[in-house]
Structures are given as structure tokens and as C-alpha cells.
């Protein structure tokens, strides 16, 4: 089903003017040049892509061949996000990545030779064998590259990865015995905030840092509740409700995560209609993700007045701080952000409709 037909079926508004394209996750650079060109050709055939649109492709270090880079140039790609994770080879190998630190540095230079200056580098705090000194080395290497953007994540421990399952089970396979404890991982994250600020990569969101004017336009759309469309297996979307709709404010929907279902055609599996009240809740915790926080002028809104006692308590716990201009997370609050966000959600779950 086409995007317009789907929007009509969901009573949603579809704007065909596009100022941001993001190709990823996964590793889209494993596609052939012909496939990459086909993807961008299809997008430009369906939407009006702005002249100054931010066009990002995610890439694993070591996958940027000259042919791929030439394809990027032809397709208008002007931003690349590199999943470096670490600039220490032992740490890189421990999580099954195939690149080296030297290879990642070479890729950054190669991108610049092809005219792509807007580069993001991902780092992960809490990798096996990571220490304060090795983390400092990775931060220094990142700063020395002069990249415009950095993302810093804390290693997530869950059952969706073999390392996570081994850690939960208390085993030693997959270097689980060498994973730093959660307190050290948190300290490494705080170390990154301090170091990157000195390196003039200002934190603007819980996990993201940028030089002035180089914040990710695409990700800012998520955090400011702007509409977006996702295409592909397990991709998710959010559109505002059509003007004539009085029942909901916006609608979220996702594609099936089963390949056979997705390839069969109509793969939209779940639709979630978001009420005005739920939209306000989303807006609060999404604004708190950003360092600019919630403007003081909004604190007296009908919705936030309901949470005066919670806000006072969170300030007392050093999870929130109120400045002259905004309410925002503290450094400690960023580490415990999910616990903070939960305090601003009171309404019942949004209505979900299975459409499979």
C-alpha cells in the first residue's frame, strides 16, 4: 500500500515535502550501489526532497568502498553516521565487530575526500575490557578527528543479544566476564559529557553531542514530535491526524518484523492512535531528553501544573533542575531518565488496533 493510501486509511495528514532522509539502521552500506540508487530514486519519485535536506546514511567502518562513496555523492548523501563503538581494537573485537580503530579513522578521512564533512561517530560506554583509561583514549581519538557530531550510548544488557543473555545468566562466554559494572559504565558516560564539552562538542540530548549548527535534524524530529515516515522491515512512523479528525491528535504505526509478511504487501501490523492528553505526555518526556528542556513559560500550563509536587520531588532528588529559562534533567537525571519520564505519564495506554 502506498504512503498516501495508508495515510488516508488512518485519517492522517501526509506532507510530501521532505527535509530529512535517514537510511539505517542495520548496515545499508552492504547494499549494492544499484540498490542504494534505487532506494533514493523511489524516495525522490514519491516525495519532494528539499534542496538543503539532511540526507544521512548509517555505515559500519570498513564497508565504505570507493564505489559506495561515489554512489553517495550521486544520491545527494551529505551526512554519514559511523558505528565505530570504540577506538580500542580489543574492545571492538570483543563485541564481534570486524573493523579496526585504524580502519575507522581511515574511513573518516575517506568520507572527507568525497566531500562529506558532516560525520557522526558512535561510541559505547561499558564494552568488555573497557577501563577509564581506554575510554579516555577513545574520547581523545574522537575529538582529534574533528567530526561534527558524536553519539554516546551505555551498553544495554538485555535478552536480545547473546552477550546480554550470557551476562544475565552469569556466564563468561562472549567476554561477559570483562564487561564493566553498571556504576563504572555510568561514570564513563559522565566522563564523556565533561570531555566532549571541553572539545566543543556540546551535549544537546541525552546521548548526542554536536558542534554548533550540526545537531541531527532527523533525530530532532523525533524529539520534537514532528511527523516521520519509516519504510522497510519493522520500520515505524508517526503522522498527525487529519484536520477533520476529532478523535485523536496523531497516529503511530509500524511495519511487521516478519520478512514474509512484509514482502507480501500490506505489512502495517499495529496502529496506535494518540489522544491529545497522551500527546502532551509524550511532549514532556521528549522535551526533557533535550538539554534545552521545557521552557519555564510552559510550567504553568494546565497539564504541567498537575505535576508540581512531582517536579519538586525530582528537583530535591537531583534528577531535575529549574533554571531561569527551563526545567531540564541533571547529569544524574540523564542516567535515570526513564524513572523521571514515568512520573509524567498518567493516562491509560493509547488505543492500539491490530491491522494484520
Secondary structure, DSSP 8 states (H G I E B T S, - for coil): --HHHHHHHTTB----EEEEEEE-SS-GGGS-HHHHHHHHHHHHHHSEEEEEEEEEEEE-TT---HHHHHHHHHHT--EEEEEEE-S-HHHHHHTT----HHHHHHHHHHHHHTT--EEEEEEEET-BT--HHHHHHHHHHHHHHT-SEEEEEE----TTSHHHHHHHHT--GGGGGGB--HHHHHHHHHHHHHHHHHTT-EEEETTEEESTT-S-HHHHHHHTT--B---STT-EEEEEB-TT--S-SEEEEEE-S-HHHHHTS--EEEEEEE-HHHHHHHHHHHHHHBTT-EEGGGTTSHHHHTTHHHHHHHHHTTSEEE-SSEEEE-HHHHHTHHHHHHTT--S---EEEE--
